Amino acid sequence: MKRGGRGRALAVAVEWCFRVLLLVGVLGAASGAAVADLSPEPLQAVRVSTAQVGPSIDHARPEDAAAGEQFAQASPQPAAGDAGPQSVGIVSSLQGSATVVRNGARAPLKVQDEIFKGDVLQTGPGAKLGIIFDDETTFSLTANASMAVDDFVYEEGGGSNLARFKFVQGTVAFVAHAVAKTGDMTLSTPTATMGIRGTTGLVNVGAGGTTAGADAIKLYPDADGKVGRIEVRGRDGTALGVLTRPATGLSLQRGAGTGARVVATPLQISPQEAARDQHLVRQVHAERQQGQALVAQRRAARPRGATPRNGQPAGPKPKTPAARPPAPAPAPKPPATAPSQKPPAAAAPVQKPPAALPASPPVQKPPALRRSPPPRPVMPPRGKPPPKSKQRH
């Protein structure tokens, strides 16, 4: 009996062991299937989809790629946090066609187009272009003229304003304003540099001048009749002359040979040439009067405190918090006294000395009494005996 019971127990134990092994096998198969589900096939699918997108980009149209390259060249990439360059002037009038070369790209101009530092302006045949800057300095370009805006710094009310313009070819009339009066304004040609001290002038560069191949510089009065000053120097800094009288000018001719110096000679202005110059001067004066409204609009539209410097935006000024009134000083605390010590007795109030009594008037002594003299006896008249006194018996 004992042996049969042991055999049954052993059989039961073997059966349970088999069941446990079977259960472990089932669990192992399930975990293997789960691991199989995490295979890198989805990643391969993603890689394949990315690879499929790549060729569609590579096979873009050639004209789109060329347009993108042209836009990238024409549009400068501003630095991080930079809002881009800020304009320094505006087109006030235009007759005919004119273009601007900006960042290597040429574009047509129209009225109220903005002008930036570094722009090169060019007029076509039979055209006329009017430009006014933020300080109201005005230029009038005739046909086939070209000028460059090398630098422009203007701050209203400032004393370090700066303007640099270069005349390349053609005839340009100008009216200098705030920069020439409060800072430094310079015009340059291929042969000379001119310091402008607040005036109206006319510059001709090239074969169209008074002398073939020479540059002509002329001085004329302003609209109010005042005459400024033009100081002319060579490109090497040599002083060539100074214009201070109206309707006068200089002809600048470069000598023959490499490195030859520029020779300046006074201009002999003919009546016909003077009449033509006066017409151009009147036009540039009218350009300034018409452009003043545009300058006023630009100043009103500009954010407060954003005054352009060097053609770059000044940006809004940081807001400063309103000043708070200073906090009242804390009242001084009485000095702490040790528990064993008594607080010091309060000081007795200082008694003020009594006010001095007004001085009493001096005591006047009564006048000394004088003794009156005894009465003199009445003397009877002469010849009469004195009366006898009656005596009582």
Legacy VTK file of the C-alpha trace (Angstrom):
# vtk DataFile Version 3.0
C-alpha trace
ASCII
DATASET POLYDATA
POINTS 393 float
0.000 0.000 0.000
2.784 2.332 0.912
4.568 1.615 -2.322
1.394 2.286 -4.375
0.852 5.639 -2.661
4.363 6.755 -3.349
3.982 5.865 -7.037
0.818 7.845 -7.325
2.436 10.865 -5.670
5.392 10.611 -7.991
3.079 10.437 -10.979
1.200 13.494 -9.804
4.452 15.396 -9.299
5.648 14.417 -12.765
2.319 15.531 -14.230
2.560 18.919 -12.505
6.118 19.388 -13.681
5.019 18.699 -17.231
2.210 21.229 -16.919
4.611 23.850 -15.590
7.030 23.217 -18.452
4.161 23.463 -20.930
3.009 26.735 -19.422
6.553 28.121 -19.602
6.761 27.113 -23.227
3.504 28.892 -24.043
4.641 32.066 -22.286
7.978 31.962 -24.121
6.238 31.676 -27.472
4.040 34.680 -26.693
7.005 36.841 -25.680
8.823 35.850 -28.839
5.876 36.995 -30.922
5.869 40.325 -29.086
9.571 40.792 -29.763
8.958 39.951 -33.376
6.418 42.790 -33.565
9.202 45.269 -32.609
11.249 44.502 -35.705
12.875 47.468 -37.665
10.458 47.037 -40.592
8.539 50.322 -39.764
11.819 52.213 -39.643
12.698 50.848 -43.029
9.310 52.000 -44.263
10.000 55.521 -43.013
13.383 55.531 -44.672
11.836 54.416 -47.906
9.211 57.169 -47.750
11.937 59.771 -47.131
13.909 58.456 -50.031
10.829 58.767 -52.164
10.440 62.460 -51.262
14.053 63.246 -52.086
13.853 62.772 -55.850
10.754 64.990 -56.078
12.810 67.897 -54.656
15.882 67.167 -56.720
13.816 67.141 -59.916
12.393 70.705 -59.362
11.914 72.913 -62.389
15.114 74.692 -63.509
13.309 78.031 -63.855
12.229 77.903 -60.211
15.796 77.247 -59.086
17.074 80.144 -61.184
14.406 82.455 -59.777
15.352 81.427 -56.268
19.003 82.194 -56.882
18.135 85.594 -58.351
15.931 86.442 -55.348
18.677 85.380 -52.953
21.142 87.663 -54.706
18.719 90.609 -54.835
17.511 90.305 -51.243
20.167 90.739 -48.557
19.856 88.448 -45.600
19.484 90.579 -42.454
21.359 89.620 -39.357
19.590 88.035 -36.437
17.439 90.617 -34.687
17.935 93.180 -37.492
14.848 94.650 -39.146
16.842 95.471 -42.296
18.145 98.792 -43.650
16.022 101.895 -43.290
15.410 104.299 -46.125
17.004 107.751 -46.115
15.063 109.446 -48.911
12.184 109.164 -51.360
11.442 109.737 -55.048
9.520 113.007 -55.220
8.983 113.229 -59.001
9.752 111.280 -62.152
9.374 112.010 -65.859
10.371 109.219 -68.215
12.213 106.140 -66.960
14.721 105.739 -64.163
16.262 102.750 -62.403
18.049 101.938 -59.162
20.857 99.427 -58.655
20.525 97.958 -55.164
22.568 94.998 -53.881
23.635 94.172 -57.426
20.091 94.038 -58.844
18.555 96.681 -61.104
14.906 97.688 -60.650
12.703 100.440 -62.130
11.827 103.465 -60.005
8.471 105.166 -59.483
7.209 108.121 -57.479
7.347 107.654 -53.667
9.838 104.771 -53.923
12.239 104.778 -50.987
15.965 105.430 -51.382
18.559 103.568 -49.313
22.207 104.038 -48.546
24.297 102.379 -51.255
21.752 102.938 -54.050
22.925 103.972 -57.527
20.304 106.039 -59.381
20.199 106.233 -63.204
17.920 108.221 -65.529
17.096 107.235 -69.103
17.095 109.337 -72.265
14.811 112.359 -71.975
14.018 111.576 -68.299
14.101 113.710 -65.172
14.246 112.397 -61.605
13.647 114.265 -58.328
14.974 112.894 -55.018
14.490 114.415 -51.548
16.249 113.143 -48.428
15.149 113.189 -44.798
16.929 116.492 -44.107
15.203 118.066 -47.175
18.369 118.023 -49.275
17.065 117.728 -52.854
18.569 116.510 -56.144
17.254 116.856 -59.675
18.819 114.502 -62.239
18.501 115.320 -65.929
18.565 112.796 -68.789
21.304 110.141 -68.787
22.555 111.148 -65.351
23.773 108.865 -62.594
24.561 109.381 -58.913
25.324 107.129 -55.934
24.283 107.494 -52.298
27.527 106.511 -50.569
26.536 107.477 -47.024
23.840 109.394 -45.218
23.503 110.055 -41.495
20.898 112.484 -40.271
19.502 113.003 -36.796
17.111 115.875 -36.325
18.694 118.379 -33.974
22.027 116.505 -34.013
25.417 118.050 -34.647
27.252 115.094 -36.262
25.211 114.635 -39.446
26.913 113.277 -42.542
26.161 112.967 -46.271
28.316 111.485 -49.065
27.096 111.559 -52.672
28.950 110.637 -55.843
28.132 111.986 -59.308
29.031 109.475 -62.027
27.795 111.160 -65.195
25.387 113.745 -66.545
24.028 116.974 -65.046
22.651 117.143 -61.504
21.246 120.204 -59.695
21.028 120.191 -55.904
19.807 122.199 -52.911
21.665 121.439 -49.683
19.788 121.749 -46.414
20.119 120.519 -42.817
23.137 118.215 -43.148
25.189 120.912 -44.884
24.319 123.349 -42.076
24.717 121.055 -39.039
27.239 118.462 -40.203
29.408 117.508 -43.179
28.111 117.201 -46.755
30.451 116.121 -49.535
29.883 115.662 -53.268
32.474 113.888 -55.403
33.145 113.460 -59.109
35.825 111.425 -60.885
38.154 114.426 -60.625
37.283 116.372 -57.455
35.621 116.450 -54.043
33.363 119.336 -53.003
32.553 120.452 -49.502
29.068 121.956 -49.488
28.256 124.652 -46.942
24.530 125.132 -47.411
23.777 126.359 -50.929
22.389 125.622 -54.367
24.665 124.227 -57.035
24.935 122.452 -60.332
27.429 119.738 -61.300
28.101 118.385 -64.766
30.220 115.289 -65.242
31.469 114.132 -68.650
31.542 115.427 -72.195
28.388 117.512 -71.767
30.162 120.171 -69.704
31.477 123.516 -70.774
34.753 121.906 -71.808
34.716 118.530 -73.509
35.721 115.790 -71.090
35.840 118.139 -68.072
33.734 118.402 -64.934
31.930 121.680 -64.304
30.910 122.951 -60.838
28.708 126.037 -60.453
27.309 128.013 -57.517
23.885 129.714 -57.520
21.762 131.477 -54.891
19.140 129.708 -52.803
15.430 130.425 -53.166
15.680 133.123 -50.458
18.590 134.813 -52.229
21.318 133.631 -49.839
24.551 132.303 -51.294
26.541 129.564 -49.625
30.026 128.225 -50.219
31.575 125.362 -52.215
35.128 124.269 -51.414
36.714 122.270 -54.261
39.612 119.859 -53.730
41.297 117.263 -55.868
40.938 113.572 -55.129
44.380 113.767 -53.508
43.220 116.562 -51.141
44.855 119.427 -53.049
42.879 122.684 -52.782
41.607 123.712 -56.233
39.388 126.682 -55.451
36.485 128.128 -53.494
33.194 129.409 -54.915
31.469 132.160 -52.917
29.899 134.436 -55.574
26.650 133.531 -57.383
26.698 132.409 -61.014
30.376 131.423 -60.856
32.026 128.079 -61.446
35.135 126.024 -62.056
36.117 123.711 -64.881
38.150 120.698 -63.742
40.354 119.095 -66.381
42.708 116.202 -65.735
46.097 116.565 -67.337
47.538 114.064 -69.778
49.405 111.047 -68.484
48.949 108.673 -65.581
48.856 110.383 -62.209
48.526 113.831 -63.733
47.059 116.491 -61.471
43.693 118.127 -62.035
43.755 121.693 -63.309
40.954 124.048 -62.219
40.115 127.090 -64.331
37.311 129.662 -63.841
34.270 129.094 -66.018
33.121 131.660 -68.537
29.336 131.126 -68.404
27.598 132.295 -71.571
24.124 133.896 -71.455
22.582 130.814 -73.069
24.236 128.516 -70.534
23.225 130.803 -67.656
19.577 130.721 -68.809
19.655 126.919 -68.985
21.216 126.696 -65.522
18.621 129.053 -64.051
15.872 126.800 -65.420
17.427 123.782 -63.681
17.856 125.748 -60.444
14.199 126.786 -60.437
13.216 123.169 -60.994
15.229 121.884 -58.047
13.812 124.617 -55.793
10.297 123.544 -56.807
11.254 119.902 -56.167
12.203 120.761 -52.597
8.964 122.644 -51.937
6.880 119.748 -53.282
8.909 117.145 -51.430
8.563 118.779 -48.017
5.100 117.208 -47.621
6.572 113.752 -48.331
9.305 114.285 -45.759
6.710 115.367 -43.186
4.708 112.191 -43.866
7.806 110.037 -43.435
8.622 111.671 -40.116
5.058 111.199 -38.880
4.985 107.529 -39.940
8.335 106.739 -38.333
8.054 105.309 -34.791
8.827 107.806 -32.100
12.526 107.746 -31.196
13.481 105.660 -34.281
15.810 108.113 -35.980
17.856 106.435 -38.753
21.606 106.342 -38.293
23.841 105.300 -41.212
20.802 103.996 -43.035
20.082 101.489 -40.283
16.978 101.420 -38.107
17.461 102.941 -34.704
14.664 100.815 -33.202
12.289 101.864 -30.479
13.846 103.117 -27.312
13.430 100.828 -24.310
10.715 101.872 -21.966
12.049 103.117 -18.702
9.900 102.466 -15.665
8.392 105.484 -14.025
10.441 106.787 -11.167
8.945 105.886 -7.837
9.103 108.251 -4.899
11.762 107.243 -2.385
10.502 105.236 0.567
10.459 107.148 3.841
13.378 106.413 6.112
12.441 104.180 9.067
12.168 105.908 12.413
15.251 105.332 14.608
14.689 102.726 17.254
15.612 103.535 20.884
18.777 101.776 22.014
18.109 98.504 23.724
18.874 98.593 27.440
19.981 95.695 29.525
17.267 94.327 31.801
19.300 95.155 34.869
19.927 98.705 33.828
17.413 101.429 34.126
16.734 103.525 31.113
18.550 106.825 31.266
16.543 109.589 32.803
15.149 112.065 30.437
17.192 115.190 30.315
15.642 118.145 32.041
14.309 120.640 29.619
16.614 123.504 29.100
15.146 126.599 30.688
15.502 129.735 28.764
16.735 132.758 30.715
13.995 135.257 31.500
13.676 138.025 29.120
15.417 141.195 30.329
13.048 143.669 31.869
12.941 147.023 30.216
15.111 149.563 31.972
13.107 151.733 34.394
13.289 155.461 33.867
15.566 157.308 36.316
13.899 158.531 39.484
13.607 162.232 39.400
14.228 163.946 42.743
11.699 166.566 43.782
13.050 170.057 43.604
14.491 171.339 46.863
12.124 173.454 48.898
13.191 177.030 49.234
12.412 179.076 52.287
10.373 182.086 51.515
11.830 185.313 53.000
9.940 186.863 55.898
7.512 189.563 54.985
8.885 192.993 55.186
7.140 195.427 57.560
5.014 198.042 55.983
6.650 201.399 56.521
4.296 204.323 57.042
4.579 207.199 54.780
6.834 209.953 55.827
5.425 212.848 57.950
2.861 210.709 59.657
3.583 209.071 62.912
2.927 205.428 63.092
-0.385 204.530 64.559
-0.385 203.618 68.194
-1.622 200.315 69.029
-4.441 200.256 71.456
-3.655 198.479 74.495
-6.230 197.082 76.756
-5.848 197.831 80.346
LINES 1 394
393 0 1 2 3 4 5 6 7 8 9 10 11 12 13 14 15 16 17 18 19 20 21 22 23 24 25 26 27 28 29 30 31 32 33 34 35 36 37 38 39 40 41 42 43 44 45 46 47 48 49 50 51 52 53 54 55 56 57 58 59 60 61 62 63 64 65 66 67 68 69 70 71 72 73 74 75 76 77 78 79 80 81 82 83 84 85 86 87 88 89 90 91 92 93 94 95 96 97 98 99 100 101 102 103 104 105 106 107 108 109 110 111 112 113 114 115 116 117 118 119 120 121 122 123 124 125 126 127 128 129 130 131 132 133 134 135 136 137 138 139 140 141 142 143 144 145 146 147 148 149 150 151 152 153 154 155 156 157 158 159 160 161 162 163 164 165 166 167 168 169 170 171 172 173 174 175 176 177 178 179 180 181 182 183 184 185 186 187 188 189 190 191 192 193 194 195 196 197 198 199 200 201 202 203 204 205 206 207 208 209 210 211 212 213 214 215 216 217 218 219 220 221 222 223 224 225 226 227 228 229 230 231 232 233 234 235 236 237 238 239 240 241 242 243 244 245 246 247 248 249 250 251 252 253 254 255 256 257 258 259 260 261 262 263 264 265 266 267 268 269 270 271 272 273 274 275 276 277 278 279 280 281 282 283 284 285 286 287 288 289 290 291 292 293 294 295 296 297 298 299 300 301 302 303 304 305 306 307 308 309 310 311 312 313 314 315 316 317 318 319 320 321 322 323 324 325 326 327 328 329 330 331 332 333 334 335 336 337 338 339 340 341 342 343 344 345 346 347 348 349 350 351 352 353 354 355 356 357 358 359 360 361 362 363 364 365 366 367 368 369 370 371 372 373 374 375 376 377 378 379 380 381 382 383 384 385 386 387 388 389 390 391 392
